[in-house]
Each structure stands twice: as C-alpha cells, then as structure tokens.
Amino acid sequence: MLILPYGGVLRLYLKVGDRVRHIRNFEWGTGEVTEEKHSIQEGGICLVKILFSDGVERCFINDLDNELCCYYFGIRFID
C-alpha cells in the first residue's frame, strides 16, 4: 500500500524486480518488472514496465483498485 498526500491509498500489485508470467500468452515467456511509476495526484495512474523473455517490454496498470490492473489482465508471480 502507498499512502498519498491527499489521503488516498494505492493498492499496488507489482514492484521492481518481481518475476512474472502471463496466464494465457505463453509465447511471451517469463518477465521481470523493470520500472514502476505512480502518480501522487488524485485520479492518477500507476504503471509498471515488464521485460519479457520474448524481448518485448510491455506496460501495464499496477493498481489493484483499477479494473484494468495487470492482475486482472492475467499477470501472475512466478513461484
């Protein structure tokens, strides 16, 4: 959780260094979170960049309170 200056709270899913995979797009391979950005303004967006083993860096929303969060899109931690 990240507490913001205006009193809001962000429920973040991933952080830099986390290793992940996608539950349906197996061709992407495994990935690692390379960058995390979050806005401190109300209504701002939180993003993560993930570099997958197919060589493509993909960007996802990282806020569990957002229906478009990467978790709901199919990104999962590697055990």
N, C-alpha and C positions, 0 to 999 in steps of 0.2 A: 504494500500500500504506500502511496505517496500523498502526503497532505499538502494542499496547495494554499497560497497566500489568502485567497478569498474564502477559505474554509472548506472547499471541496476536497474530495478524496478520489484518487485514481487507483483502480484495481488492475495493476499491470500483471501480465502473464509471463513474459519472457524478459531476460536480461542478457547483456553482452556475455558471450562465451557459452551460452546454452546450446546443446546439441539437439537437433530436432529432425523430424521426418514428416512427410505428408501422408495421410492415411489412404488417399486414392491415387495420387500422382507419383507412383513408384519410380517412374523414369527420372524424376528429379534427383533421386538418391538422398543421402543424408545432408544436413545443413548445419551451419553454425551461425548464431546471431553475431553480426559484425558491428552493428551500430544500433543505438537506441536514442530516439528523440521524443521529448514530450513537451507540450505547451503548458505554461503555468497560467494561461488565461482561461476564464470560464468558457466552456464550449470548445476549447482547443482539442487538438488530436494528438494521439500518441502513436508513434510508428517504430517498427523495427525493420532492419535490413538483414536478410538471411542469405548467405552464400551457400548454394547447394553444390553437390559434387558434380552436377552436370555443367558447372562453370557459370551459371546464371545467378545473379544477385537479385532477389525479389524483395519487395517492400510490402509490409502488412500492418494493419491496425493492431495495436497491442493493449487495448483497454477492454477488460472483460465486461464492462457495462455497456459496451457498444456491440450491437447485433452483428456487426461486420468484423469482429475481433478474429484474429488468426486462429484462435482455438476453435471457434465455430466453423471456420473455413476448412479445418482439418489438420492443422499443425499440432503435432504432439511431441513431447520429450522422448528422447531415446533412453531406454532403461539401462 
